[in-house]
Amino acid sequence: VERRVIATSGTLGDRFVVTEGVAPGDLVVVRGNERLRPGQRVTVAGTGAAPGAGG
């Protein structure tokens, strides 16, 4: 796990549009992130990605 600064350009429905700070193929923690520490290993529980995400 590594903490990153991201930039957003608004929202699309109930989702944020991320414009900087995440590269294709990166995974993003969206739940439980307040308990994470730098360098900690995590297990992916499910994809949950929006259709077309990651491109």
CHARMM internal coordinates of N, CA and C (Angstrom, degrees):
IC EDIT
DIST 1 N 1 CA 1.4510
DIST 1 CA 1 C 1.5196
ANGL 1 N 1 CA 1 C 107.90
DIST 1 C 2 N 1.3142
ANGL 1 CA 1 C 2 N 115.49
DIHE 1 N 1 CA 1 C 2 N 137.64
DIST 2 N 2 CA 1.4590
ANGL 1 C 2 N 2 CA 120.46
DIHE 1 CA 1 C 2 N 2 CA 173.06
DIST 2 CA 2 C 1.5236
ANGL 2 N 2 CA 2 C 108.67
DIHE 1 C 2 N 2 CA 2 C -140.16
DIST 2 C 3 N 1.3045
ANGL 2 CA 2 C 3 N 115.81
DIHE 2 N 2 CA 2 C 3 N 138.04
DIST 3 N 3 CA 1.4604
ANGL 2 C 3 N 3 CA 120.90
DIHE 2 CA 2 C 3 N 3 CA 179.52
DIST 3 CA 3 C 1.5198
ANGL 3 N 3 CA 3 C 109.37
DIHE 2 C 3 N 3 CA 3 C -81.86
DIST 3 C 4 N 1.3384
ANGL 3 CA 3 C 4 N 116.50
DIHE 3 N 3 CA 3 C 4 N 137.77
DIST 4 N 4 CA 1.4625
ANGL 3 C 4 N 4 CA 121.46
DIHE 3 CA 3 C 4 N 4 CA 179.32
DIST 4 CA 4 C 1.5161
ANGL 4 N 4 CA 4 C 110.75
DIHE 3 C 4 N 4 CA 4 C -134.81
DIST 4 C 5 N 1.3161
ANGL 4 CA 4 C 5 N 114.82
DIHE 4 N 4 CA 4 C 5 N 151.50
DIST 5 N 5 CA 1.4597
ANGL 4 C 5 N 5 CA 121.22
DIHE 4 CA 4 C 5 N 5 CA 172.73
DIST 5 CA 5 C 1.5190
ANGL 5 N 5 CA 5 C 106.61
DIHE 4 C 5 N 5 CA 5 C -91.22
DIST 5 C 6 N 1.3319
ANGL 5 CA 5 C 6 N 117.20
DIHE 5 N 5 CA 5 C 6 N 132.18
DIST 6 N 6 CA 1.4594
ANGL 5 C 6 N 6 CA 121.07
DIHE 5 CA 5 C 6 N 6 CA 178.43
DIST 6 CA 6 C 1.5196
ANGL 6 N 6 CA 6 C 109.80
DIHE 5 C 6 N 6 CA 6 C -120.81
DIST 6 C 7 N 1.3220
ANGL 6 CA 6 C 7 N 116.15
DIHE 6 N 6 CA 6 C 7 N 163.06
DIST 7 N 7 CA 1.4666
ANGL 6 C 7 N 7 CA 122.08
DIHE 6 CA 6 C 7 N 7 CA 174.23
DIST 7 CA 7 C 1.5188
ANGL 7 N 7 CA 7 C 107.75
DIHE 6 C 7 N 7 CA 7 C -120.24
DIST 7 C 8 N 1.3166
ANGL 7 CA 7 C 8 N 115.91
DIHE 7 N 7 CA 7 C 8 N 142.12
DIST 8 N 8 CA 1.4614
ANGL 7 C 8 N 8 CA 121.06
DIHE 7 CA 7 C 8 N 8 CA 177.82
DIST 8 CA 8 C 1.5194
ANGL 8 N 8 CA 8 C 109.15
DIHE 7 C 8 N 8 CA 8 C -122.19
DIST 8 C 9 N 1.3298
ANGL 8 CA 8 C 9 N 115.29
DIHE 8 N 8 CA 8 C 9 N 156.81
DIST 9 N 9 CA 1.4666
ANGL 8 C 9 N 9 CA 119.33
DIHE 8 CA 8 C 9 N 9 CA 179.04
DIST 9 CA 9 C 1.5204
ANGL 9 N 9 CA 9 C 111.46
DIHE 8 C 9 N 9 CA 9 C -117.35
DIST 9 C 10 N 1.3099
ANGL 9 CA 9 C 10 N 116.94
DIHE 9 N 9 CA 9 C 10 N 17.07
DIST 10 N 10 CA 1.4583
ANGL 9 C 10 N 10 CA 120.47
DIHE 9 CA 9 C 10 N 10 CA 179.18
DIST 10 CA 10 C 1.5071
ANGL 10 N 10 CA 10 C 111.11
DIHE 9 C 10 N 10 CA 10 C 130.25
DIST 10 C 11 N 1.3187
ANGL 10 CA 10 C 11 N 115.26
DIHE 10 N 10 CA 10 C 11 N -159.17
DIST 11 N 11 CA 1.4544
ANGL 10 C 11 N 11 CA 120.79
DIHE 10 CA 10 C 11 N 11 CA -178.87
DIST 11 CA 11 C 1.5182
ANGL 11 N 11 CA 11 C 110.59
DIHE 10 C 11 N 11 CA 11 C -126.63
DIST 11 C 12 N 1.3066
ANGL 11 CA 11 C 12 N 114.32
DIHE 11 N 11 CA 11 C 12 N 159.27
DIST 12 N 12 CA 1.4549
ANGL 11 C 12 N 12 CA 123.04
DIHE 11 CA 11 C 12 N 12 CA 174.94
DIST 12 CA 12 C 1.5228
ANGL 12 N 12 CA 12 C 105.04
DIHE 11 C 12 N 12 CA 12 C -132.41
DIST 12 C 13 N 1.3242
ANGL 12 CA 12 C 13 N 115.71
DIHE 12 N 12 CA 12 C 13 N 97.73
DIST 13 N 13 CA 1.4608
ANGL 12 C 13 N 13 CA 119.53
DIHE 12 CA 12 C 13 N 13 CA -172.32
DIST 13 CA 13 C 1.5099
ANGL 13 N 13 CA 13 C 109.07
DIHE 12 C 13 N 13 CA 13 C 68.66
DIST 13 C 14 N 1.3456
ANGL 13 CA 13 C 14 N 116.39
DIHE 13 N 13 CA 13 C 14 N -123.14
DIST 14 N 14 CA 1.4641
ANGL 13 C 14 N 14 CA 120.29
DIHE 13 CA 13 C 14 N 14 CA 179.23
DIST 14 CA 14 C 1.5275
ANGL 14 N 14 CA 14 C 112.61
DIHE 13 C 14 N 14 CA 14 C -101.20
DIST 14 C 15 N 1.3279
ANGL 14 CA 14 C 15 N 117.07
DIHE 14 N 14 CA 14 C 15 N 18.37
DIST 15 N 15 CA 1.4678
ANGL 14 C 15 N 15 CA 122.18
DIHE 14 CA 14 C 15 N 15 CA -178.53
DIST 15 CA 15 C 1.5212
ANGL 15 N 15 CA 15 C 110.48
DIHE 14 C 15 N 15 CA 15 C -118.15
DIST 15 C 16 N 1.3452
ANGL 15 CA 15 C 16 N 115.96
DIHE 15 N 15 CA 15 C 16 N 151.58
DIST 16 N 16 CA 1.4528
ANGL 15 C 16 N 16 CA 121.65
DIHE 15 CA 15 C 16 N 16 CA 176.39
DIST 16 CA 16 C 1.5188
ANGL 16 N 16 CA 16 C 109.72
DIHE 15 C 16 N 16 CA 16 C -90.99
DIST 16 C 17 N 1.3304
ANGL 16 CA 16 C 17 N 117.05
DIHE 16 N 16 CA 16 C 17 N 144.63
DIST 17 N 17 CA 1.4587
ANGL 16 C 17 N 17 CA 122.44
DIHE 16 CA 16 C 17 N 17 CA 174.74
DIST 17 CA 17 C 1.5299
ANGL 17 N 17 CA 17 C 106.69
DIHE 16 C 17 N 17 CA 17 C -94.96
DIST 17 C 18 N 1.3356
ANGL 17 CA 17 C 18 N 117.09
DIHE 17 N 17 CA 17 C 18 N 110.80
DIST 18 N 18 CA 1.4627
ANGL 17 C 18 N 18 CA 122.47
DIHE 17 CA 17 C 18 N 18 CA -178.25
DIST 18 CA 18 C 1.5217
ANGL 18 N 18 CA 18 C 108.30
DIHE 17 C 18 N 18 CA 18 C -92.03
DIST 18 C 19 N 1.3383
ANGL 18 CA 18 C 19 N 116.53
DIHE 18 N 18 CA 18 C 19 N 125.43
DIST 19 N 19 CA 1.4610
ANGL 18 C 19 N 19 CA 121.07
DIHE 18 CA 18 C 19 N 19 CA -176.60
DIST 19 CA 19 C 1.5227
ANGL 19 N 19 CA 19 C 113.28
DIHE 18 C 19 N 19 CA 19 C -110.03
DIST 19 C 20 N 1.3250
ANGL 19 CA 19 C 20 N 118.51
DIHE 19 N 19 CA 19 C 20 N -18.08
DIST 20 N 20 CA 1.4641
ANGL 19 C 20 N 20 CA 121.89
DIHE 19 CA 19 C 20 N 20 CA 179.30
DIST 20 CA 20 C 1.5205
ANGL 20 N 20 CA 20 C 110.24
DIHE 19 C 20 N 20 CA 20 C -148.37
DIST 20 C 21 N 1.3323
ANGL 20 CA 20 C 21 N 115.81
DIHE 20 N 20 CA 20 C 21 N 149.98
DIST 21 N 21 CA 1.4561
ANGL 20 C 21 N 21 CA 120.77
DIHE 20 CA 20 C 21 N 21 CA 172.82
DIST 21 CA 21 C 1.5114
ANGL 21 N 21 CA 21 C 115.75
DIHE 20 C 21 N 21 CA 21 C 101.67
DIST 21 C 22 N 1.3351
ANGL 21 CA 21 C 22 N 117.86
DIHE 21 N 21 CA 21 C 22 N -9.67
DIST 22 N 22 CA 1.4639
ANGL 21 C 22 N 22 CA 122.01
DIHE 21 CA 21 C 22 N 22 CA 178.39
DIST 22 CA 22 C 1.5221
ANGL 22 N 22 CA 22 C 107.64
DIHE 21 C 22 N 22 CA 22 C -130.93
DIST 22 C 23 N 1.3201
ANGL 22 CA 22 C 23 N 116.12
DIHE 22 N 22 CA 22 C 23 N 130.43
DIST 23 N 23 CA 1.4605
ANGL 22 C 23 N 23 CA 121.40
DIHE 22 CA 22 C 23 N 23 CA -179.28
DIST 23 CA 23 C 1.5269
ANGL 23 N 23 CA 23 C 110.11
DIHE 22 C 23 N 23 CA 23 C -103.06
DIST 23 C 24 N 1.3376
ANGL 23 CA 23 C 24 N 117.11
DIHE 23 N 23 CA 23 C 24 N 156.85
DIST 24 N 24 CA 1.4701
ANGL 23 C 24 N 24 CA 119.69
DIHE 23 CA 23 C 24 N 24 CA 176.06
DIST 24 CA 24 C 1.5346
ANGL 24 N 24 CA 24 C 110.23
DIHE 23 C 24 N 24 CA 24 C -54.06
DIST 24 C 25 N 1.3102
ANGL 24 CA 24 C 25 N 115.71
DIHE 24 N 24 CA 24 C 25 N 133.46
DIST 25 N 25 CA 1.4602
ANGL 24 C 25 N 25 CA 120.97
DIHE 24 CA 24 C 25 N 25 CA -179.43
DIST 25 CA 25 C 1.5188
ANGL 25 N 25 CA 25 C 114.16
DIHE 24 C 25 N 25 CA 25 C 94.31
DIST 25 C 26 N 1.3401
ANGL 25 CA 25 C 26 N 118.05
DIHE 25 N 25 CA 25 C 26 N -16.28
DIST 26 N 26 CA 1.4622
ANGL 25 C 26 N 26 CA 120.70
DIHE 25 CA 25 C 26 N 26 CA 176.65
DIST 26 CA 26 C 1.5220
ANGL 26 N 26 CA 26 C 109.59
DIHE 25 C 26 N 26 CA 26 C -67.85
DIST 26 C 27 N 1.3152
ANGL 26 CA 26 C 27 N 116.29
DIHE 26 N 26 CA 26 C 27 N 147.75
DIST 27 N 27 CA 1.4596
ANGL 26 C 27 N 27 CA 122.10
DIHE 26 CA 26 C 27 N 27 CA 174.08
DIST 27 CA 27 C 1.5194
ANGL 27 N 27 CA 27 C 108.01
DIHE 26 C 27 N 27 CA 27 C -106.80
DIST 27 C 28 N 1.3280
ANGL 27 CA 27 C 28 N 116.55
DIHE 27 N 27 CA 27 C 28 N 143.97
DIST 28 N 28 CA 1.4596
ANGL 27 C 28 N 28 CA 121.98
DIHE 27 CA 27 C 28 N 28 CA -176.64
DIST 28 CA 28 C 1.5226
ANGL 28 N 28 CA 28 C 109.73
DIHE 27 C 28 N 28 CA 28 C -121.28
DIST 28 C 29 N 1.3227
ANGL 28 CA 28 C 29 N 116.62
DIHE 28 N 28 CA 28 C 29 N 128.84
DIST 29 N 29 CA 1.4629
ANGL 28 C 29 N 29 CA 121.57
DIHE 28 CA 28 C 29 N 29 CA 175.71
DIST 29 CA 29 C 1.5225
ANGL 29 N 29 CA 29 C 107.95
DIHE 28 C 29 N 29 CA 29 C -79.98
DIST 29 C 30 N 1.3287
ANGL 29 CA 29 C 30 N 116.46
DIHE 29 N 29 CA 29 C 30 N 125.79
DIST 30 N 30 CA 1.4640
ANGL 29 C 30 N 30 CA 120.23
DIHE 29 CA 29 C 30 N 30 CA -178.78
DIST 30 CA 30 C 1.5281
ANGL 30 N 30 CA 30 C 113.07
DIHE 29 C 30 N 30 CA 30 C -116.32
DIST 30 C 31 N 1.3153
ANGL 30 CA 30 C 31 N 117.63
DIHE 30 N 30 CA 30 C 31 N -9.53
DIST 31 N 31 CA 1.4695
ANGL 30 C 31 N 31 CA 121.57
DIHE 30 CA 30 C 31 N 31 CA 177.30
DIST 31 CA 31 C 1.5206
ANGL 31 N 31 CA 31 C 109.23
DIHE 30 C 31 N 31 CA 31 C -136.72
DIST 31 C 32 N 1.3113
ANGL 31 CA 31 C 32 N 115.89
DIHE 31 N 31 CA 31 C 32 N 136.74
DIST 32 N 32 CA 1.4617
ANGL 31 C 32 N 32 CA 120.44
DIHE 31 CA 31 C 32 N 32 CA 178.14
DIST 32 CA 32 C 1.5127
ANGL 32 N 32 CA 32 C 114.23
DIHE 31 C 32 N 32 CA 32 C 80.16
DIST 32 C 33 N 1.3322
ANGL 32 CA 32 C 33 N 117.93
DIHE 32 N 32 CA 32 C 33 N 7.32
DIST 33 N 33 CA 1.4612
ANGL 32 C 33 N 33 CA 120.64
DIHE 32 CA 32 C 33 N 33 CA -175.90
DIST 33 CA 33 C 1.5303
ANGL 33 N 33 CA 33 C 113.23
DIHE 32 C 33 N 33 CA 33 C -64.31
DIST 33 C 34 N 1.3197
ANGL 33 CA 33 C 34 N 118.40
DIHE 33 N 33 CA 33 C 34 N -22.54
DIST 34 N 34 CA 1.4641
ANGL 33 C 34 N 34 CA 120.37
DIHE 33 CA 33 C 34 N 34 CA -179.89
DIST 34 CA 34 C 1.5283
ANGL 34 N 34 CA 34 C 112.32
DIHE 33 C 34 N 34 CA 34 C -67.34
DIST 34 C 35 N 1.3311
ANGL 34 CA 34 C 35 N 117.86
DIHE 34 N 34 CA 34 C 35 N -16.08
DIST 35 N 35 CA 1.4705
ANGL 34 C 35 N 35 CA 121.54
DIHE 34 CA 34 C 35 N 35 CA 179.63
DIST 35 CA 35 C 1.5227
ANGL 35 N 35 CA 35 C 112.58
DIHE 34 C 35 N 35 CA 35 C -97.21
DIST 35 C 36 N 1.3142
ANGL 35 CA 35 C 36 N 118.73
DIHE 35 N 35 CA 35 C 36 N -4.23
DIST 36 N 36 CA 1.4610
ANGL 35 C 36 N 36 CA 121.83
DIHE 35 CA 35 C 36 N 36 CA -175.95
DIST 36 CA 36 C 1.5218
ANGL 36 N 36 CA 36 C 112.04
DIHE 35 C 36 N 36 CA 36 C -80.43
DIST 36 C 37 N 1.3314
ANGL 36 CA 36 C 37 N 114.88
DIHE 36 N 36 CA 36 C 37 N 153.28
DIST 37 N 37 CA 1.4621
ANGL 36 C 37 N 37 CA 122.56
DIHE 36 CA 36 C 37 N 37 CA 176.90
DIST 37 CA 37 C 1.5240
ANGL 37 N 37 CA 37 C 108.24
DIHE 36 C 37 N 37 CA 37 C -127.77
DIST 37 C 38 N 1.3536
ANGL 37 CA 37 C 38 N 118.41
DIHE 37 N 37 CA 37 C 38 N 149.04
DIST 38 N 38 CA 1.4640
ANGL 37 C 38 N 38 CA 120.93
DIHE 37 CA 37 C 38 N 38 CA 178.67
DIST 38 CA 38 C 1.5282
ANGL 38 N 38 CA 38 C 111.63
DIHE 37 C 38 N 38 CA 38 C -53.34
DIST 38 C 39 N 1.3241
ANGL 38 CA 38 C 39 N 116.07
DIHE 38 N 38 CA 38 C 39 N 134.34
DIST 39 N 39 CA 1.4564
ANGL 38 C 39 N 39 CA 122.08
DIHE 38 CA 38 C 39 N 39 CA 179.11
DIST 39 CA 39 C 1.5187
ANGL 39 N 39 CA 39 C 115.21
DIHE 38 C 39 N 39 CA 39 C 84.95
DIST 39 C 40 N 1.3195
ANGL 39 CA 39 C 40 N 116.87
DIHE 39 N 39 CA 39 C 40 N -8.64
DIST 40 N 40 CA 1.4635
ANGL 39 C 40 N 40 CA 120.61
DIHE 39 CA 39 C 40 N 40 CA -179.82
DIST 40 CA 40 C 1.5256
ANGL 40 N 40 CA 40 C 110.10
DIHE 39 C 40 N 40 CA 40 C -66.28
DIST 40 C 41 N 1.3230
ANGL 40 CA 40 C 41 N 116.94
DIHE 40 N 40 CA 40 C 41 N 143.26
DIST 41 N 41 CA 1.4594
ANGL 40 C 41 N 41 CA 121.97
DIHE 40 CA 40 C 41 N 41 CA 176.63
DIST 41 CA 41 C 1.5184
ANGL 41 N 41 CA 41 C 109.08
DIHE 40 C 41 N 41 CA 41 C -90.70
DIST 41 C 42 N 1.3287
ANGL 41 CA 41 C 42 N 116.55
DIHE 41 N 41 CA 41 C 42 N 143.07
DIST 42 N 42 CA 1.4605
ANGL 41 C 42 N 42 CA 121.30
DIHE 41 CA 41 C 42 N 42 CA 178.86
DIST 42 CA 42 C 1.5197
ANGL 42 N 42 CA 42 C 109.45
DIHE 41 C 42 N 42 CA 42 C -128.50
DIST 42 C 43 N 1.3270
ANGL 42 CA 42 C 43 N 116.40
DIHE 42 N 42 CA 42 C 43 N 160.67
DIST 43 N 43 CA 1.4544
ANGL 42 C 43 N 43 CA 123.02
DIHE 42 CA 42 C 43 N 43 CA 176.70
DIST 43 CA 43 C 1.5160
ANGL 43 N 43 CA 43 C 108.24
DIHE 42 C 43 N 43 CA 43 C -113.16
DIST 43 C 44 N 1.3277
ANGL 43 CA 43 C 44 N 117.02
DIHE 43 N 43 CA 43 C 44 N 131.64
DIST 44 N 44 CA 1.4607
ANGL 43 C 44 N 44 CA 121.58
DIHE 43 CA 43 C 44 N 44 CA 179.16
DIST 44 CA 44 C 1.5200
ANGL 44 N 44 CA 44 C 108.58
DIHE 43 C 44 N 44 CA 44 C -75.55
DIST 44 C 45 N 1.3442
ANGL 44 CA 44 C 45 N 116.53
DIHE 44 N 44 CA 44 C 45 N 122.72
DIST 45 N 45 CA 1.4582
ANGL 44 C 45 N 45 CA 121.53
DIHE 44 CA 44 C 45 N 45 CA -177.44
DIST 45 CA 45 C 1.5200
ANGL 45 N 45 CA 45 C 112.19
DIHE 44 C 45 N 45 CA 45 C -88.35
DIST 45 C 46 N 1.3098
ANGL 45 CA 45 C 46 N 118.35
DIHE 45 N 45 CA 45 C 46 N -30.31
DIST 46 N 46 CA 1.4578
ANGL 45 C 46 N 46 CA 123.23
DIHE 45 CA 45 C 46 N 46 CA -178.95
DIST 46 CA 46 C 1.5066
ANGL 46 N 46 CA 46 C 109.14
DIHE 45 C 46 N 46 CA 46 C -173.14
DIST 46 C 47 N 1.3235
ANGL 46 CA 46 C 47 N 117.11
DIHE 46 N 46 CA 46 C 47 N 161.46
DIST 47 N 47 CA 1.4531
ANGL 46 C 47 N 47 CA 118.40
DIHE 46 CA 46 C 47 N 47 CA -176.26
DIST 47 CA 47 C 1.5078
ANGL 47 N 47 CA 47 C 111.80
DIHE 46 C 47 N 47 CA 47 C -75.87
DIST 47 C 48 N 1.3187
ANGL 47 CA 47 C 48 N 119.59
DIHE 47 N 47 CA 47 C 48 N -56.64
DIST 48 N 48 CA 1.4473
ANGL 47 C 48 N 48 CA 122.33
DIHE 47 CA 47 C 48 N 48 CA 177.53
DIST 48 CA 48 C 1.5109
ANGL 48 N 48 CA 48 C 115.25
DIHE 47 C 48 N 48 CA 48 C 58.56
DIST 48 C 49 N 1.3210
ANGL 48 CA 48 C 49 N 118.32
DIHE 48 N 48 CA 48 C 49 N 9.09
DIST 49 N 49 CA 1.4603
ANGL 48 C 49 N 49 CA 121.33
DIHE 48 CA 48 C 49 N 49 CA -177.89
DIST 49 CA 49 C 1.5199
ANGL 49 N 49 CA 49 C 111.12
DIHE 48 C 49 N 49 CA 49 C -73.88
DIST 49 C 50 N 1.3037
ANGL 49 CA 49 C 50 N 115.21
DIHE 49 N 49 CA 49 C 50 N 147.45
DIST 50 N 50 CA 1.4625
ANGL 49 C 50 N 50 CA 120.83
DIHE 49 CA 49 C 50 N 50 CA 176.76
DIST 50 CA 50 C 1.5180
ANGL 50 N 50 CA 50 C 109.17
DIHE 49 C 50 N 50 CA 50 C -70.11
DIST 50 C 51 N 1.3243
ANGL 50 CA 50 C 51 N 118.58
DIHE 50 N 50 CA 50 C 51 N 148.37
DIST 51 N 51 CA 1.4633
ANGL 50 C 51 N 51 CA 120.34
DIHE 50 CA 50 C 51 N 51 CA 176.63
DIST 51 CA 51 C 1.5222
ANGL 51 N 51 CA 51 C 110.33
DIHE 50 C 51 N 51 CA 51 C -55.38
DIST 51 C 52 N 1.3178
ANGL 51 CA 51 C 52 N 115.94
DIHE 51 N 51 CA 51 C 52 N 130.44
DIST 52 N 52 CA 1.4636
ANGL 51 C 52 N 52 CA 120.73
DIHE 51 CA 51 C 52 N 52 CA 179.69
DIST 52 CA 52 C 1.5119
ANGL 52 N 52 CA 52 C 113.40
DIHE 51 C 52 N 52 CA 52 C 85.34
DIST 52 C 53 N 1.3249
ANGL 52 CA 52 C 53 N 118.21
DIHE 52 N 52 CA 52 C 53 N -0.77
DIST 53 N 53 CA 1.4618
ANGL 52 C 53 N 53 CA 120.70
DIHE 52 CA 52 C 53 N 53 CA -179.98
DIST 53 CA 53 C 1.5187
ANGL 53 N 53 CA 53 C 109.88
DIHE 52 C 53 N 53 CA 53 C -68.85
DIST 53 C 54 N 1.3001
ANGL 53 CA 53 C 54 N 115.73
DIHE 53 N 53 CA 53 C 54 N 153.55
DIST 54 N 54 CA 1.4524
ANGL 53 C 54 N 54 CA 121.63
DIHE 53 CA 53 C 54 N 54 CA 177.17
DIST 54 CA 54 C 1.5063
ANGL 54 N 54 CA 54 C 113.53
DIHE 53 C 54 N 54 CA 54 C 90.08
DIST 54 C 55 N 1.3176
ANGL 54 CA 54 C 55 N 118.78
DIHE 54 N 54 CA 54 C 55 N 7.36
DIST 55 N 55 CA 1.4500
ANGL 54 C 55 N 55 CA 119.05
DIHE 54 CA 54 C 55 N 55 CA -178.41
DIST 55 CA 55 C 1.4459
ANGL 55 N 55 CA 55 C 111.12
DIHE 54 C 55 N 55 CA 55 C -121.89
END
COOR INIT
IC SEED 1 N 1 CA 1 C
IC BUILD
